[in-house]
Amino acid sequence: MSARPKSIVILTGAGISAESGIDTFRDAGGLWERHSVYDIATPEGFARDPDLVLRFYDERRAGLAKVEPNAAHLALGRLEAEFAGDLLLVTQNVDDLHERGGFVDVCHMHGELRSALCTSCGTRSPWEGPMRDRPPCPVCKAPTLRPDVVWFGEMPYHMDRIEDALAACDLFVSIGTSGAVYPAAGFVSQARAMGTRTLELNLEPSEGTAIFHQARHGAASRLVPEWVEEVLKG
Ligand code: OAD
């Protein structure tokens, strides 16, 4: 990337957390190879078998205690602290490794494992433990909590903020995502349509790789710290 960026939007996906030991979705052996996406990640699946869905996300939430942020998360935390321009980090990930890597203002468009959504009162509450035993909502006390994650067929969070930042940025960077799920998969085209430079950092070419001005392929733990160094050096 040539000119020094003044305003950056970064999109991350499961690939940035892969080297921390969190399963991706679509790689060989990924989550959607072992579980049906329709059973686990749709409102209809939850209505059909809530125990199955609550158990799935309880296990993922408990698994967070066993993983640590890797060099890619840490590098983005450093970027937020040291970059003088505007920066928005949008993640599709429901883990908390960006926060634990030092990034403070993370935009979780697909929700968070460590958050509960009450289907009775609509409150979103910080949540650490399991949900399968139907604990009461901290606010209305109804035993109607669900994982505060966005399922297929539901509207991702923070879309207004993301659209505004995409329209204003001069560099869009996509890290560790297959580019298979919309609306996130469309961000690169939106950015390009506005004349914004676009960069992909991914283990392999994503579905939208041809749309990016530049693509670098390799492990996020190497590519992301290298790129952050470039940006901060100017
Ligand atoms: P995917 O599993 O679809 O894609 C992960 C991407 O990361 C792939 O392109 C891998 O090549 C790449 N990758 C794997 N290891 C990597 C590494 N060490 N360094 C860099 N890249 C690596 O995951 P997402 O694109 O995040 O949504 O999936 C998007 C959404 O689909 C998820 O948020 C989830 C899922 O269904 C919902 O559940 C709504």
Residues whose N, C-alpha, C, O or C-beta is under 5 A from the ligand:
A	BS01	OAD	G13 A14 G15 A18 E19 T24 F25 R26 D27 A41 Q92 H110 V150 W151 F152 G176 T177 S178 G179 V181 L201 N202 L203 E204 G218 A219 A220
